[in-house]
Amino acid sequence: MFSGLESPEYKKALAEYTTSMNEIDALLETADKSIQEADNKFDFAEWLSTFLEADNKCAALESTLSGYAYIIYSTDTTNTAYLNNISHIEELSLRSQQQSIKFSTLLASQQKQLPEFYKRFSKYADYTYLINEIIKEKMHQMSPAEENLATDLQRTGGDAWSRLHEQIISNLHDETGKTFNELRNDAYASDAKLRKNSWQKEVSLLKQNEIAFSASLNNLKGETVTLNKRRHWDEAVDRALFSSRMSKETLNALIGAIEDSLPLWREYLQTKAQLLQKAHATASKTAGTPQHKGLAFYDLFAPLCKTQTLLQRKTVRSKRKNLLLLTQKNGLLQKQKTIFSKSTIHSCKDMANFAEYAICTQLDRCQSTCWKSWWRHMTKILQSVIRAEFLSNFTGAFNDIVH
């Protein structure tokens, strides 16, 4: 993607993003002026085709820049340069959001001309649902001035509270330096005592910051409730359903299916508790007994078969040599005690096809920036990997991939 914030490629992408928004502003101004003056020569279908092409280009740039800004920030949430960069990208995107508001207003006023547009530009027939969705959302917008203000305030409102929550979580650690997310991953460990101890530490760390967490969540949700009311959504779930493109009937069906499956899940968890108790694979003295049939919370993700863990360890040992050869070849022999599984190396090769640099480039960057404990910075804020940034709590297990 980009080698750094100061790279020519990154600066070029920023410049292209600004240029794209300038082009969209010009298109919106032309359409607005022509419609107000009732210009008979104004070809709405032709204009819309041109606008969608420009908007797609701008959206792609925005997605790339915001994704990159967030992914580097997520590896070190206290880095001032990364924080300033993500704030800069958000500030630039304000203009893009304001353009979206103008476009939805204009589109709603000209929706009668859409059949002609689809007839002349058949390639946009697949856009019908999305375009209709924009028109429907217009019904739940405040005035342009209010929407622009809400968008601007969101940066120092809900977005800021959300980032505070992320920063606190990503910097939590126990007395040994083990991060909160590493403690969370211990829920899958085969060591029963480790699972319980890590869970107790999790609870303790969260308790220490409960006021900050409560403030973050309350203010974040408070903003959402206020805006939903001003935008004429009857209930919060209505807005969520619209965003998810789901009907209330579908949601009710899903909830009904969950409720119907609960007895089976309870039976499964109680059986798991009994098996763990019989195998002495739980740190709980009561869970899985006739007096307390339920499963201890810290055993929820406990493995039932130790052979999986042994197999993973065997795989790691057998592939360490490959990693050593890989790092020696690139002159980046690691001094830290770092373990990469077979799946990590495989992902590295796949990533190399996507980006010009892969794991060795990242290890070099970590060393060159003097991260003595660089793996502590690899927090798990990310929900998907879109760049060759490997997080330290990735073990190669299936549960590390699916969140």
C-alpha positions, 0 to 999 in steps of 0.5 A: 500500500504505502511504505510510510506517511512521508512516502511519495506514493502516500503524498500523491494519493492525498493530492489525488484525493483532494483533486477528486473532491474538487472535481465532485464539487464542480459537478455538484455546482454545475448541476445545482446551478442548471436545475435552479435556472431550469436549463433545458440543455442540462442533461441529467443522465449524462451528468449522473454518469459522469458524477458516479465515475468521479465518485467511485474514484474518490471513494476508492481513494478515501477507502485506501487512505482511511484504511491505511491511516487506521491500520498503522494507528492500530499498531501503536495507538500512542504514536502522535504522528499516526494520531495526527494523520488519522485526524487529518484524513477524518478532516478531509473526509468531512468534505466528502460527507458534505458532498454526499449530502448535497448529492442525495438532495439533488438525486431525490429532486431528480428521481423521475429522470432515473428510468431514462438514465438506466435506459441510456446507461445500462451499465449502471443498472446494477446500481439501482438498489444503491441509488434508491437507498440514497433516496430513501435515506434522504427522508431521514436527513436533517437540513443540510446545515444541521447535517454538516454540523453534526458531521463536523461535531462527530469528530470531537464527539462520538469518534473521539470517545470511540478512539479513547476506548480503543486507546485504553484497551490497547494499552492495558497490560498486567504486571508482567507486561502482557497486553489485554488482548494477549490475556483474552487469547488465553481463553483458548489455552489448554492450561486451565490455570492460565485460562482462569488467571488471565480471566481474573486479570482481564476483569481487574484491568477493566474494573480499574478503567470502568469510569472511562469505559462507561463515559466512552460508551454512554457518550458514544451511544448518547450521540447516536440516540440524539441523532436518530431522534433528529433524523426521525427514526422511530427506534434505534433498531430501525436505523440499524436495520436500514444500515444492515439492509435487513427487514424487521421480519428477517431480524425476528426470524434470526432471533427466533432461530437463536432462541430455539437453539438455546436449549441445545447450546445449554446442553452442550455447554453443560456437557463440556463442563462435565468433560472438563471436570472429569478430565481435571482440565478446569480450574473450577471446583464446582463447574460441571458437578451435580451441584453446579452444572454450568460451565465456568466463563473462563472455560467457554473456549477451552479446547476439549482435545489437547492433541490440537495444541500439541500439533500446533506446537509441532508445526511451529517448531518444524517451521522455525527453520524456514523463518530463520532462512527467510530472515537471514536471506533478507539480512534481518536475523531476529534477536527477539524470541519471536514465533511465527507459525506456518500459517503466518509464513503462508500469509506472508507469501500471499501478502507479498502478491498484494503489496511490494513488501511483506513480513521482512519489510515490517520486521525491518521497520520495527527494528529501525524505529527502535521498538524494543518490545515491538510486539506489544504495539501490535494490538488487536483493534483491526478486524481485518488485515488489509496490509502486511501488518502481523499482530503478535497475538495471531497464533495461526488458530482458526479463532484468530482469523474469525472474529 
